[in-house]
Amino acid sequence: MKLKRKKQIKLNKGIVKKSILKIVVLLMIIGLNWTGLLAIGRTLAYFNDTENALGNAYQTGTLDFSLNSPGDFSPSVLTPGQSATRSVSVVNNGSLDFQYNVQAVKISGDNEFCNALQLKAELEGEIKYNDNLMGLNLDLPVVIGIDGQDDWLFIITLPVAAPETLQGKTCQFKFIFDGWQTNLPDSSSGFSDQEEITNSLQGGKWVVESGDVVINELMWMGSYLRPFDEWIELRNMTSSPIDISGWKLTKLTGGCCGGEQEKLMLDIPSGSVIPPNGYFLISNFGKDNSRINVVPDLVDTRVALRNLNLQIKLYNGDWQNPANLIDTADDGKCYPLAGYRGIFFHLSMERNDVPGDGTLAGNWHTCLDFYNTRIYWDSGDIFNLGTPSVLNLSDEEDADLKYYIQFEQILLAEGVYLPDPIFEEENYDEEILEQLPEPEPKPEPILPEPVSTYDLFAVGETSGQEEILADDLVETGLIETATPALEETVEMPESILDTATPSTEEAMVIEEEPIVEEEIFEEELTEGEPVVEEKEPVMEEPVEDPTPEEILIEDSQSEPLKEPEPQPEADPPGVKEPDSEPEPEPEPEPEPEPKLNNDNIENE
């Protein structure tokens, strides 16, 4: 019995072991294939689908703006009670609306002057600020307009009570526009932008004394072939800008060397400022219609300068109040104190570097600098001398016009250029024409042999001061040898040289070119034969056309010189005789004159 029980127990143990082993194996199989079994189960249990949405993007907004302004404050120079303006536009260049503030910050300059300036800021006509310039800082920010642009107008004024110590002072400052998002309290967080615009203002000289501004140069004679091409140059003698707005220029009218009356010529418009130690040019014509190669500061057709009784006065305000007189040019007694108007050359009347009393001749001189003044005149001009809008260049100690007087006689004899007729009554009032004195008769000028010297300046052999000598012409190749006629300098009669001062126009009045009369030769005939007077044919030397290299003055208002009509050639003596007259003996041929080097003229 016991044995049977033992066998049964043993058998049960074997079954248990086998069962456990099977279970373990099954678990291992399940564990190793769990992932696959799960996939098989999900595939068998579900339907699955996937979709992708493309083109999705997220972008932040932009906050950006700019400032547009046509220019700095105008006028840039202020005197007490005067205002300057500047317009500034704020333009939204981004996608977000924004709010902004404006403040003024000094860059450099005088503290007292900057703090004295008063500012009024207007936005679209609404006053946003009205107080001291340096205190600008808006209490409430401004939201950019719905149209994306805000237009500001800034007006700065120097108070009437500004002290004299502010004269010439400067203030450089900037407006800072600080912008940020409309949903934030300030620009410390979020999106923001900041733009700046710089400005500059200067105090003028409002306590102007006599001599601070002078009438520095007058082109009272006009230019070659343009008698009304006249201008006036003012000069600031101080180191501060001077506002000459509302100043007056007067001239003399009526009378002749006595009995004249002062009359207003023109008012200087608002905004006219002469820079420190600078110039202000007032012209009758603009640059395009004048021979000057300079843009005038003011073009006014009321500029009219007399050739006699020239006196110009400059006033700071009411010209009828002598206390406002700033400067006077010329004494107004007959001929001007300086300057020259010839039949070709027109030389300006220049003030000395130390101006002195403008009514005294010793403080003026005639512009004689030929070479250094060419840049201030139209290309090709050789007859006008002056220094518009720049420092006077001529040597005030040397006012010798003899060279130009001599040169004009040579040019006149050549016949290449059209003489400029001189009329003493130019720019005169009708009431004085009958009072003009009769000019004294003048001897005929001594003319040299006609030689081509119109480019004598160009070769640089003369300085514009010395006399013309024959050797000068030989060296330049214009003539081959020095003839007796050119060995001596061209001398003018004493009556002309004595009056050939910078103010003497009368000395150079040449009404027409002298005509050389034909010489009449008287032949000795044989006894019994009648005496026949016969004129030797005069062969006119042809005037050659100038080459392109020759400097000529073109003028639309003048007519070119006409070539002389061809004269019929005279028959040589002894060929054509009247029927009733016997044939005269042949006359001896005159000695040939020195030959001119025309080849050199053509090659110039």
Secondary structure, DSSP 8 states (H G I E B T S, - for coil): -HHHHHHHHHHHHHHHHHHHHHHHHHHHHHHHTHHHHHHHHHHHH-------------------EEEE-SSS-BSSEE-TT-EEEEEEEEEE-SSS-EEEEEEEEEEEE-HHHHHH-EEEEEETTEEEEEEEGGG-B-SS-EE--TTSEEEEEEEEE--TT--GGGTT-EEEEEEEEEEEETTSSSTTSSSEEEEEEEEEEEE---S--TTSEEEEEE-TT-BTTBTT--EEEEEE-SSS-EE-TT-EEEEEES-SSSS-EEEEEEE--TT-EE-TT-EEEEESS-GGGSSBSS--SEE-TT----SSS--EEEESS-TT-GGGEEEEES--SSS-SS-EE-SS-EE-EEE-SS---TTSGGGEEE----GGGGGGB-TT--SEE--TTS---S-TT----HHHHHHHHHHHHHT-S------TTTT--GGGGGGS-----------------TTTTTTT---SSS---HHHHHHTTSBSS--HHHHS-----HHHHTT-STT-SGGG---S-------EEE----TTS---EEE------------TTS-----TTS--------------TTTS--TTS--------------B-HHHHHH-
